[in-house]
Amino acid sequence: MGAAEPLRSVLWVKRQRCAVSLDPARGLLRWWPSPGPGTSVPGADACSVPVSEIITVEETDSRGKDYSSGKWQKIEKPHAFTVHRVRRARRHRWKCAQVTFCCADEQLCHLWLQTLREQLEKLTCRPKHLLVFINPFGGKGQGKRIYERKVAPLFTLASITTDVIVTEHANHAEESLYEMNIDKYDGVVCVGGDGMFSEVLHGLIGRTQRSAGVDPNQPRVALVPSALRIGIIPAGSTDCVCYSTVGINDAETSALHIIVGDSLSMDVSSVHHSGALLRYSVSLLGYGFYGDIIKDSEKKRWMGLIRYDFSGLKTFLSHHCYEGTVSFLPAQHTVGSPRDRKPCRAGCFVCRQSRQQLEEEQKKSLYGLENTDEVEEWKVVCGKFLAINATNMSCACPRSPRGLSPAAHLGDGSSDLILIRKCSRFNFLRFLVRHTNQHDQFDFAFVEVYRIKKFQFVSKHVEDDDSDVGERGKQRFGHICSHHPSCCCTVSNSSWNCDGEVLNSSAIEVRVHCQLVRLFARGIEENSKQEFCG
């Protein structure tokens, strides 16, 4: 039999005679009941699994019975092999499932084992050696337990070796990635929340730029993508990045995406101030409302996770607005828009097409056919804002299943810039409530949204930034105007919420770098259905 020829046999699955086929050309393993002679034709009850979603195959001591002459009879030496595979459950959840195939012929059993293993060896995208960082303090402090109970056994089953580092202080993972020899790894896994992911992200991007001789402090420089993929095992308080790229915060699901070697390219925004890199952002960069929440919550870590709810309510009641100027460069290369109600999904056409368009623009610029930023028209918006948000992804989470910008795309080289102008508390509450339902949260006169690839913000009071930062913390609650309940109290400066970290610089410059990093993910699958076959 040639290597690419289909393999078909009659085997036993759970005491049922089944026809089993493996089609190497299609990369598909199928089995279906076949009570009569021969292998029959698959019907509606046929089960299938792509070879790419088989975790491993192992020989099994079935200790079972062979079906012969209408009765189960003991056989002296039963032969069986077990296929460990991905099974899809509800709401994008993946489970590790097993199906055992039995037969009386030892040679036939070994043929199936050898053929399946040969197919798995051809999957070169799968990691074999991983570097794992565990944050033992994030979220509810369950990171180490989650990894040891739910993830490590799956990695062992898939023959993935790991080097595990339990972080001991802030930025431990980032510092380690700068110092270690990471060339021997196929990827880096972080067990924790969005903060832990951000540490690994900064470490990998920084290490890659240093190796390539690129100065990341230059706002206009093109950053070099990292060769290593990042895996996220959710164990934090929100796990926004995991939820927006996989569709669920579940450790087993994320571990299986890592094992099968999924790959998803994702945009990263660089944030600069006065010619110096401040941070990178992949989810939310928020000024005003979300900046005030994160800054206030940092002072209340003793409250645990409830501090976010408390600070959110406090910030909402304060109802501060901030005056400044937003300048942005529209993303002409993208094929979508923030309000087209077309979310980013696995195999996203918008991300593929937008990247191609962006590459064409860059080639024209390289050969002098066009002068990019100097020719393109920057837009300027001035005013008083309750919030200024820039999202590289939907920012979906369990509390807001559609996110801050439902149609934002992970890898189209753009960010959705959302401007919430001064309005009444009631209207702002209406806007916030829409993040929890299916209504268009941009359908308000005081809300503007743009798809951009660069933007700058300057606070009207930026010259007083250094002196005002300390005083704002003492007066965060502010006064609620009883005589004019619909007004906003203008405060000099807010802070930026950069993926959960506080940035105090009011004047920043932001640029989106298209598909700078890759994750062990495939994007949220459309119409993910629960499987019932064993």
C-alpha positions in Angstrom: 0.0 0.0 0.0 1.4 3.4 -1.0 1.8 6.1 1.7 -1.0 8.2 0.3 -3.5 5.3 -0.2 -6.5 5.1 2.1 -6.5 2.4 4.8 -9.8 0.7 5.5 -10.5 -2.2 7.8 -13.3 -3.7 10.0 -12.5 -3.1 13.7 -14.5 -3.1 16.9 -15.5 0.0 18.8 -17.3 -0.5 22.1 -18.5 -4.0 21.2 -19.8 -2.7 17.9 -18.5 -3.9 14.5 -17.4 -0.8 12.6 -15.8 0.1 9.3 -12.8 2.3 9.9 -11.0 4.3 7.2 -8.0 6.6 7.2 -7.6 8.9 4.2 -4.1 10.4 4.3 -4.8 12.8 1.3 -7.7 14.3 3.2 -6.1 13.9 6.6 -9.3 12.3 8.0 -10.0 9.3 10.2 -13.6 8.0 10.0 -15.6 5.1 11.5 -19.2 4.0 11.3 -21.3 0.9 12.3 -21.1 -1.9 9.8 -23.0 -4.9 11.0 -23.0 -6.8 7.7 -20.1 -8.2 5.7 -17.6 -5.8 4.2 -17.0 -2.2 5.2 -20.3 -0.8 3.9 -20.9 2.9 3.2 -20.8 5.6 5.9 -24.2 6.9 7.0 -25.5 9.7 9.2 -24.1 8.0 12.3 -20.5 8.1 11.0 -17.9 9.7 13.3 -14.8 11.5 12.0 -11.8 13.3 13.3 -9.1 15.3 11.3 -5.7 13.8 11.8 -4.6 17.3 12.8 -6.8 17.0 15.9 -5.5 13.6 17.0 -3.4 14.1 20.1 -1.6 10.8 20.1 -2.1 7.1 19.3 -1.0 4.3 21.7 -1.2 0.6 21.8 -3.7 -0.6 24.4 -4.1 -3.7 26.4 -7.8 -4.1 25.6 -8.5 -7.0 27.9 -11.7 -7.1 25.9 -13.7 -9.6 24.0 -13.9 -10.2 20.3 -17.2 -10.5 18.6 -17.6 -13.7 16.6 -20.5 -15.9 15.6 -23.0 -13.6 17.4 -21.3 -13.9 20.8 -18.5 -12.2 22.7 -15.7 -14.7 23.1 -12.5 -14.3 25.1 -9.4 -14.2 22.9 -6.0 -15.2 24.2 -4.2 -12.0 23.1 -6.6 -9.1 22.2 -5.0 -6.3 20.2 -6.2 -2.7 20.3 -5.0 0.8 19.9 -6.5 4.0 21.4 -6.8 7.3 19.6 -6.7 10.4 21.9 -8.4 13.2 20.1 -10.1 16.6 20.4 -13.8 16.5 20.9 -15.8 19.7 20.5 -18.3 20.5 23.3 -20.6 23.5 23.8 -19.5 27.2 23.6 -16.2 26.6 21.9 -15.0 24.2 24.6 -12.6 21.4 23.6 -12.3 18.2 25.5 -9.7 15.3 25.3 -11.6 12.2 24.2 -10.6 8.6 23.5 -11.8 5.9 21.2 -10.4 2.4 21.3 -10.3 0.2 18.2 -10.0 -3.6 18.7 -9.1 -6.4 16.4 -7.9 -10.0 16.6 -5.1 -9.6 14.1 -1.9 -8.3 15.7 -0.4 -7.4 12.3 -3.4 -5.3 11.4 -3.3 -3.5 14.7 0.4 -2.6 14.2 -0.4 -1.4 10.6 -2.9 1.0 12.0 -0.6 2.2 14.7 2.3 2.7 12.3 0.2 4.5 9.7 -1.4 6.9 12.2 1.9 7.7 13.8 3.4 8.4 10.4 0.6 10.9 9.7 1.1 12.6 13.1 4.9 12.9 12.5 4.2 14.9 9.3 2.5 17.6 11.4 5.6 19.8 11.9 3.6 22.7 13.3 3.3 20.9 16.6 5.5 22.0 19.6 7.8 19.4 21.1 9.6 21.5 23.8 7.9 24.5 25.6 8.9 27.1 28.1 6.2 27.6 30.7 5.7 30.5 33.1 3.2 30.2 35.9 1.9 33.1 37.9 1.0 31.7 41.3 -0.6 34.9 42.5 -2.9 36.0 39.6 -6.7 35.8 39.6 -7.7 33.5 42.5 -4.2 32.2 43.0 -5.0 28.9 41.2 -2.4 29.1 38.4 -0.1 26.4 39.7 -2.9 24.0 40.6 -4.6 24.5 37.2 -1.4 23.8 35.3 -0.6 20.6 37.3 -4.0 19.2 37.2 -5.4 20.1 33.8 -2.5 21.0 31.5 0.6 19.0 32.5 -1.1 15.6 32.0 -2.1 16.6 28.5 1.4 17.8 27.6 2.8 14.5 28.9 0.2 12.5 26.8 1.3 14.5 23.7 5.0 13.8 24.5 5.7 17.6 24.9 8.6 18.3 27.2 8.5 21.5 29.3 10.7 23.7 31.4 8.5 25.3 34.1 9.3 28.6 35.9 7.0 29.7 38.7 7.3 33.5 38.8 8.4 35.1 42.0 7.9 38.8 41.4 6.5 41.3 38.8 8.3 41.2 35.4 10.0 37.9 36.3 8.9 36.3 33.0 9.9 39.3 30.9 13.4 39.5 32.5 13.8 35.7 32.0 13.1 35.9 28.3 15.8 38.5 27.9 18.4 36.4 29.7 17.6 32.8 28.7 18.5 30.9 25.6 15.1 30.6 24.0 16.2 29.1 20.7 15.7 25.6 21.9 11.9 26.1 22.5 9.0 25.8 20.1 6.9 28.2 22.1 6.3 30.0 25.4 3.3 29.3 27.5 2.0 31.6 30.2 -0.3 30.4 33.0 -2.1 33.4 34.4 -4.2 36.3 33.3 -3.8 39.2 30.9 -1.0 40.7 33.0 1.1 37.5 32.7 0.5 37.4 29.0 1.6 41.0 28.7 4.9 40.1 30.5 5.6 37.3 28.1 4.6 39.5 25.1 7.0 42.3 26.2 9.8 39.8 26.8 9.5 38.1 23.4 9.1 41.3 21.4 11.9 43.1 23.2 14.2 40.1 22.9 13.4 39.8 19.2 14.1 43.5 18.5 17.4 43.3 20.4 18.5 40.3 18.4 17.6 42.0 15.1 19.3 45.3 16.1 16.0 47.3 16.0 15.5 50.2 18.3 11.9 50.0 19.6 12.1 53.5 21.0 11.7 54.8 17.5 8.0 55.3 16.8 8.3 54.9 13.1 10.5 51.8 13.0 9.1 48.5 11.6 9.3 45.9 14.4 10.5 42.3 13.6 7.9 39.5 14.3 8.9 36.9 16.9 9.4 33.4 15.7 8.0 31.8 18.8 4.3 31.3 19.4 2.7 32.2 22.8 0.2 29.9 24.5 -2.2 31.2 27.1 -3.6 29.0 29.9 -6.3 31.2 31.4 -5.9 31.6 35.2 -6.5 35.3 35.7 -9.4 37.6 36.7 -10.7 38.5 33.2 -8.5 36.6 30.6 -9.7 38.9 27.8 -7.0 37.9 25.3 -7.8 34.2 25.7 -11.5 34.8 25.4 -11.2 37.0 22.3 -8.9 34.5 20.5 -10.4 31.1 21.6 -13.9 32.0 22.5 -13.8 30.6 26.1 -11.6 30.8 29.2 -10.9 27.1 29.7 -7.5 25.6 30.6 -8.1 22.3 28.8 -9.3 24.0 25.6 -6.3 26.2 25.5 -3.9 23.3 26.2 -5.4 21.3 23.3 -4.9 24.3 21.0 -1.3 24.3 22.0 -0.9 20.6 21.5 -2.3 20.5 18.0 0.0 23.4 17.0 -2.6 26.0 16.1 -1.3 29.4 15.0 -3.0 32.8 15.0 -1.2 36.0 14.0 -2.2 39.0 16.0 -1.6 42.8 15.8 0.3 44.7 18.5 0.3 48.4 19.2 3.3 50.3 20.4 2.8 53.2 22.7 5.4 56.0 22.7 5.9 59.2 24.7 8.6 61.8 23.8 10.5 59.4 21.7 10.5 56.5 24.2 8.6 53.3 24.2 6.2 53.0 27.1 4.4 49.7 26.5 2.9 47.4 23.9 -0.9 46.8 23.8 -2.9 44.0 22.2 -6.3 44.5 23.7 -7.5 47.8 25.3 -5.7 51.1 25.4 -8.2 53.3 27.3 -8.1 56.9 28.6 -10.7 58.5 30.9 -13.2 56.0 32.2 -11.2 52.8 31.9 -8.0 54.6 32.8 -9.5 55.9 36.0 -10.9 52.5 36.9 -7.6 50.7 36.6 -5.7 53.5 38.5 -8.2 53.5 41.4 -8.3 49.7 41.6 -4.5 49.4 41.9 -4.8 51.1 45.3 -7.4 48.6 46.4 -5.7 45.2 45.7 -6.6 44.2 49.3 -10.2 44.0 48.2 -9.5 41.2 45.7 -11.4 40.9 42.4 -14.3 42.9 43.7 -12.1 46.0 43.5 -12.9 46.3 39.8 -16.6 46.6 40.5 -16.1 49.1 43.3 -13.7 51.3 41.2 -16.1 51.0 38.2 -19.0 52.3 40.2 -17.0 55.0 41.8 -15.6 56.2 38.5 -19.1 56.1 36.9 -20.5 58.3 39.7 -17.5 60.7 39.5 -18.4 61.2 35.8 -15.2 63.0 34.9 -14.5 64.2 31.4 -11.1 65.2 29.9 -10.3 67.7 27.2 -7.8 67.0 24.5 -7.0 66.5 20.9 -7.0 63.2 19.1 -5.2 62.9 15.7 -5.4 59.7 13.7 -4.5 58.1 10.4 -7.4 56.1 9.0 -6.7 52.5 8.0 -7.3 52.7 4.2 -5.9 49.2 3.7 -8.7 47.4 5.6 -11.6 45.8 3.9 -14.0 46.0 6.9 -15.4 48.7 9.2 -16.1 48.9 12.9 -19.9 48.8 12.4 -20.2 46.1 9.7 -21.2 43.5 12.3 -18.7 41.0 10.9 -16.7 39.6 13.8 -13.2 38.2 13.5 -13.4 34.4 13.2 -11.1 31.4 12.5 -9.6 31.7 9.0 -10.8 35.4 8.8 -11.0 36.8 5.3 -10.7 40.4 6.5 -7.4 39.7 8.3 -5.9 37.9 5.3 -7.1 40.5 2.7 -6.1 43.5 4.9 -2.6 42.1 5.4 -2.2 41.7 1.6 -3.4 45.3 1.1 -1.0 46.6 3.7 1.9 44.7 2.2 1.2 46.2 -1.2 1.2 49.7 0.4 4.6 48.9 2.0 6.1 47.7 -1.3 5.0 50.9 -3.0 6.5 53.0 -0.2 9.7 50.9 -0.4 10.2 51.6 -4.1 9.3 55.2 -3.8 6.0 55.0 -5.7 4.2 56.6 -2.8 5.0 58.6 0.3 3.0 57.0 3.0 2.2 59.1 6.1 3.2 62.4 4.5 0.6 62.0 1.8 -2.1 60.3 3.8 -4.6 62.6 5.5 -4.6 62.7 9.2 -7.9 63.4 10.9 -8.1 65.6 14.0 -10.9 65.5 16.7 -10.9 68.0 19.6 -13.3 68.1 22.5 -14.2 66.9 26.0 -14.3 63.1 26.3 -15.6 60.7 28.9 -13.5 57.9 27.4 -11.0 57.3 24.6 -10.6 53.7 23.7 -8.4 51.9 21.2 -9.0 48.2 20.7 -6.9 45.8 18.7 -9.5 43.0 19.3 -13.1 42.8 20.4 -12.0 42.7 24.1 -14.8 40.2 24.7 -15.0 38.5 28.1 -17.7 36.6 30.0 -19.3 39.8 31.3 -19.3 41.4 27.8 -19.5 38.5 25.3 -19.3 40.8 22.3 -16.7 43.1 23.7 -16.0 46.8 23.4 -15.7 46.6 19.6 -17.5 43.4 18.3 -16.2 43.8 14.7 -12.5 44.5 15.6 -10.1 42.1 13.9 -7.1 40.4 15.4 -4.7 40.6 12.5 -5.8 43.3 10.0 -3.2 45.8 10.9 -5.7 48.3 12.5 -7.2 49.4 15.7 -10.7 50.6 16.4 -10.6 54.1 18.0 -13.7 54.8 20.0 -14.4 58.3 21.2 -17.1 58.9 23.9 -17.8 62.6 24.1 -19.2 64.5 27.1 -22.8 63.4 27.8 -25.1 62.8 30.7 -24.7 60.0 33.2 -27.9 58.4 32.0 -26.7 58.3 28.4 -23.3 57.0 29.4 -25.0 54.3 31.4 -27.1 53.4 28.2 -23.8 53.1 26.3 -22.2 50.8 29.0 -25.3 48.6 29.2 -25.1 47.9 25.4 -21.8 46.1 26.0 -23.7 43.3 27.6 -26.4 42.8 24.9 -26.8 42.6 21.1 -27.5 46.2 20.4 -25.2 48.5 18.5 -23.1 50.3 21.2 -21.9 52.9 18.6 -25.5 54.0 17.8 -25.3 57.2 19.9 -24.8 60.8 18.8 -22.0 61.2 21.4 -20.0 58.1 20.3 -17.7 58.1 17.3 -15.7 55.1 16.1 -12.9 55.0 13.5 -10.7 52.2 12.1 -7.1 53.5 12.3 -3.5 52.4 12.0 -1.9 55.3 14.0 -3.1 57.9 16.4 -1.8 60.6 18.8 -3.4 62.1 21.8 -2.5 65.3 23.6 -4.3 66.5 26.8 -5.2 70.1 26.9 -3.4 70.2 30.3 -0.5 68.1 29.3 2.0 70.7 30.5 0.7 70.2 34.0 0.8 66.4 33.8 3.6 65.9 36.3 2.2 68.1 39.0 -1.4 67.0 38.7 -0.9 63.2 38.8 -0.6 63.0 42.6 -3.5 65.4 43.3 -5.9 63.6 41.0 -5.5 60.4 43.0 -6.8 62.2 46.2 -9.7 63.7 44.4 -10.8 60.8 42.2 -14.3 60.7 43.4 -14.9 64.3 42.5 -18.1 66.2 43.1 -21.4 65.3 41.6 -23.1 68.4 40.4 -26.6 68.6 42.0 -27.7 71.7 40.2 -26.7 70.4 36.8 -26.9 66.6 36.9 -26.2 66.1 33.2 -22.9 68.0 33.3 -19.4 66.5 33.3 -16.7 67.8 35.7 -13.7 68.6 33.6 -10.5 67.3 35.2 -7.0 68.1 33.9 -5.6 64.6 33.1 -6.5 61.0 33.3 -4.3 57.9 33.0 -4.1 55.3 30.3 -5.2 51.7 30.9 -2.8 49.7 28.7 -4.0 46.1 28.9 -4.5 46.5 32.6 -1.4 48.5 33.4 -1.4 52.2 34.3 0.4 54.7 32.0 0.5 58.3 33.4 1.6 60.0 30.2 -1.2 62.0 28.7 0.6 62.7 25.5 1.1 59.5 23.6 1.8 58.2 20.1 0.4 54.8 19.0 1.1 52.7 16.0 -0.4 49.3 15.0 2.1 46.6 13.9 0.3 44.1 11.7 0.5 40.5 12.9 3.6 41.0 15.0 3.1 38.0 17.3 1.6 34.5 16.9 -0.5 32.6 19.4 -1.3 28.9 19.9 -4.9 29.5 18.8 -7.0 29.5 15.6 -9.5 32.2 16.3 -13.1 31.7 17.4 -14.7 29.0 15.3 -18.0 29.7 13.6 -20.9 27.5 14.5 -18.9 25.2 16.8 -21.1 22.2 17.4 -21.1 19.7 20.2 -20.0 16.2 19.2 -21.7 13.1 20.6 -19.9 10.1 18.9 -17.4 8.2 20.9 
